[in-house]
Amino acid sequence: MPVMEDGSVILIGATTENPSFELNAALLSRASVLTFRALDDEAIAKMLARAELLEGRPLPLDESARAALIRMADGDGRAALTLAEEVWRAAAPDEIFDAAALAEIVQRRAPIYDKAQEGHYNLISALHKTVRGSDPDAALYYLARMFDAGEDPLFIARRVVRMAVEDIGLADPQALVVANAAKEAYDFLGSPEGELAIAQAVIYVATAPKSNAAYVAYKSAMRLAKEHGSLMPPKVILNAPTKLMKREGYGSGYAYDHDEPDAFSGQNYWPEALGRQKLYAPAARGFERDLRERLAYWAKLRKAREEGSGS
C-alpha cells in the first residue's frame, strides 16, 4: 500500500468482475475505478459501418435484419463484428438476408450473466423490487431473463417465498402457500414445466396486496428482546407444576379466555418492567384490513375490562 500511495508503483488492472466484490477495501480506496459499459445500439451501428468501410462492401442485410443483428450483439462490439463476419461468409452474391434468415445463419449469443456475481445479484434484485412494486409484467421479464441465462430455478423459487413473507405477509396469507407450492411443483416436475409454476407464483405475489407489517413487527420484537434481556413474564400466565411454584403465586388469578365474555379476558401478558408494547400495526389492505379491525375491537374490549376492574 505505501508504494501505491507515494507513486513508486502504478497499478493498472482490468477485470470483468465487479471490483467491489473482488478487491479488498484498502486497495479499492487507493485506486480510481473506470467503468466500461455495454455499447448502445447507436455505437454498435457505427462499429458495423466502419467494418463495412474496411471490408469494402455492405452487410447483406435488410433493415429489420440489421436491427436484429445489433440486438444480438447485446452491447458487445466484438460480438457484433463476429456476427458480421458470419453473415459475410454465408451470403451468396447479391443475396440479402431478412431477420428470419439471419436467425438461421448466426448462433444466438449467450446472455451476459454471471451466476455468482453482479449479473446474478442485479437481476434477482430487479425481480424482487418489481414484485414489491406490483408490476407483474416487469417481474415476468426479469424472471425470463434469469431462466434464459441458466439461473437455478430453485434459487428463484426460494426468493419468491421470501417475497411472500417480507412484502405481502398477512395482507394475503395465501401468497406464502402459492410460493411454497411453486417450489414443490418445480421439485416434482423439473424443467421446463416446473418453471411455469414459478412464473405463476411470481404473478401471484406481484399482484397481491402488499404489507411489510409482519416483517417490521418481527424486527421490532427482536430489538426489544435484545435490549431488555431476560424479563420475567407475569406469574399469572406461568404454569405451576409444583406446590412450591403454586405458593409463589405462579398461575394464580389466571383468566381462561374461553370462559370470558367474547372469549377475551384483556389480562396483561407483558413483563411488568416493560409494560404493554405496540409491535404489529397491520396495513389497511387485503386480509390485514380484517386484522386491523380485530385488533381495534380487542383494544376496545381491553380498555372496557381495565376500566371495569379499576386498574
N, C-alpha and C positions, 0 to 999 in steps of 0.2 A: 504493500500500500504506500509506504513512504516514497518509493521510486516513481510511482504514478503521480503522487502529489507534487513532487519537485520537478517533474518533467523529464527525469532521466529515462523513463520508458514511456513510449506512446503505444498503448494497446488498442489494436483495431480488430474487431471481431464481427463475424456475420453469422446469423442463425435464422432458421425458420421457426424456432421456438419463441415463446414469449419470454423476454429477459427477466421479467419479474418472477417467473416460475423457476428459471434455470440458474440465475446469478444470485449470490448472497447479497444482503442489503449493503454491506460495507463496500463491495466492489461497484454495485449499481449506483451508489450515491456519489462515486468519484468519476462516473462516466456520463457522456452525453449519448442519449439513445435517439437514433434516427430511424423512423418507422417507414418502411416501404409498403405501400398499399397496393391492392389489386388495381389493374388498369381498368378504366371505364370503357364503355363501348366506343366512344369517340377516339380514344387513344389506340385501341385495337384497330379501328378502321384506318387510322393514319399509318400504323405499322404495316398493315396489309398493302396500303397504297405504295409505300416505299419499297416493299418486296416486289410488287408488280413492276415498279420502275426499274429496279435492279435486274429483274428477270426478263424484262423487255416484252412482256405480254400480260394481258389482264387475266384475272382468275375467271375460269369458265363457269360463272355462277350468275343466276338471275338475282333480282333484288331480294327476294324472300330467302334464297339460299345463302346469299352473302350475310344477311342479318342473322340467319341461323348459325352460320359458322362463327360469327362474332360471339354469339351466346354460348356456343360450345366451348370456346376458349376459356370462359369463366374467369376473365380478368387476368389470364396468364399469357403474356406476349409470346413466350417460347412455344406454348401450346398452339397459339394461333398460327405461327409460322409452320409448325409441323403439320397442322391440318391443311394449310395451303399447299404444302409440298405433296401431300397425299392426293389432293384434288388435281393438281397439275399432272401427276403421274397417271391418274385414272382417265383423264379426258382424251377422247379421240379428237382429231382435227375438226374444228368448227362445232364441237359438241358443247352445249350449255346445260348445266345441271340445275334442276329446281330443288326445293327443300327436301322433297321425298327422296330424290336420287342421291342428294348429299348424305342423308342419313344412312343409306346403304353403303356408301363408299368409305366413310370415315368411322372409326370407332368412337363411341361416346367417351368423353373424358371423365374420369372418376371425380366426384365432388371433392373440394378441398375440405378435409375433415380429419382431425387427429383425435382419436377416441380417448386419449389420456390427457390432452392438454387444452389449449384455448378454444379450438373449434367445438370440442365436446361441451365445455362449460358455457360457451356463448349460446349454443342452440338450446340446451336444456333450460338455461335461464330465460331465453326468449319464449320457450314453450310455457314455462311456469307463469311468467308475467302476462302472457296473452290470456291464459286461463283465468288468472286473477282479475284481469281487465274485462272479462266476459266477452271475448272475441273468438268464437268457435272457428271462424274461417281462418284467421291467422294462426290459431293453435293447430289446426289440421295441417296447415302449410309447413310449420316448423316440425311437426311430428313426421310428416312425409320426408322432409329433408333428412331427418335423423335416420329413419328407416332406410332411405335410399343410400345413405353413406355407410350403412352397415352397423349402426349402433345396436347394442344388445337390447332387444325389446323388453327384457325383464328389468333392466335398469330404468327404462322409461316407465314401465308399469309401476315400479316401486315409487317413482317420483309422483305419479298420478295419485297414488294412495296418500302420499304426503300432502299433495294439493287439497285432497278431500278433507284431510284433518285440519290443516292450517288455514285454508282460505274459504272453506264452506262451512265446516264444523257442524253445529246443530241447526244452522239455518236450513239445511237439508240433510238429515242423518242418513238418507238413502245414498248419498254420494259416496260415502265410505264403503257401503255394501256393493255398489256398482264397481268402484275402483278395485276392490278386492276380488270381485267376481271376474273382472277382466284379466287380472293377474293369473287367477286359477284357470281361466279359459285358455290363456296362452300356454300355460304349463301343459294343459291337456291336448291342445290342438297343434301347437308348434307354429312354424311359419309355413305359408303366408297367412293361413286362415286366422290364426290367433292374433295377428296384428290388427285385424278388423275389430276384434273385441276391445283392444286398447284404444283404437280410434273412437269407438262408441263411448268408451269411458271418458275420453278427452272432451267429446262433445257434451256429455252429461255434466261434467264438472265445470266446463266453461259457461254453460247456460244455467247452472244452478244459482240460487240466491247466495250472496257472499256474506260471510261473517268470520272475523278472527277473534270473536269474543271469548270462546273457549281457550284458544291459544294464549290470549292476553291474560285471562284469569289464571291459567296454569302457571305462567311465568310469574305472576304476582304472588301466587301461593308459594312457589319455590323460594322467592326472595324473602317472603315473610317467615317461612320456616327456617331459613338460614340466619336471618337477623335476630330471631328471638329464641333460638335454642330449644331446649327440651322442656317446654312449659307443660305443666300437668293439666290434663283435661279436667273438667268439673267432676267431682266424685259422684255426682248424681247419675252420670251416664256410664260409670265404670261397673264392671261385674264384681260381685263379692262371693267368690267361690269358697272362702274360708270364714270361720267365725270371727277371727281377728279382723279381717277386712270389713265385715259387717259392723263390728264395734267401731271401726274407724270411720264409718259413715259411707262406705262405698255402696252405690246404688240406692241410697236412702232418698226417698221422695221422687224417684223417677216416675214420670208420667208416660204410660204406654200409649203412644199416639193413636193407635186404632181404637182405643177406648174413649178418646176425647171427641168432642163435637167437631165435625168436619175432618176427623182423623188428623187433627193438628193441635199439639199441645202448646206450641210457642215457647217452650222452655229454652234456656240458654245452653248452647253446646260449646261455647268458646272458653279457653282458659281465662280465668278471672283477671290475670295480669295483662291480658291482651285486649279483652273486650270484643264485641261484635265488629267484624270487618266486612266490607263490601268488595268482593273479588270479581264475581261474574256479573257482567252487565250485558245481557242479550240484546242483539240488534232488533230493530222493528221490521225485520224481513224474514220471510219464509216461516219455518217452524218456530224460530226464536221469537216471533211475534207472540205465539201462544205461550211460550215460556216466560216472556216478559210479563204478560197478563197474570200468569200463575204466581210469579214471584211477588207482583204487586198485591195480589189477593192475600197471599200468606203474610206479607208485611202488614197489611191492614188488620188481619186476624191477630198477629203477634202484638201489635200495638193495643188492640182491644183487651187481650189477655193480660198484658202488663198493667194497663190502667185498671182492670178489674181486680187484679191482685194487689194493687197499690205499690207495685215495685217500680 
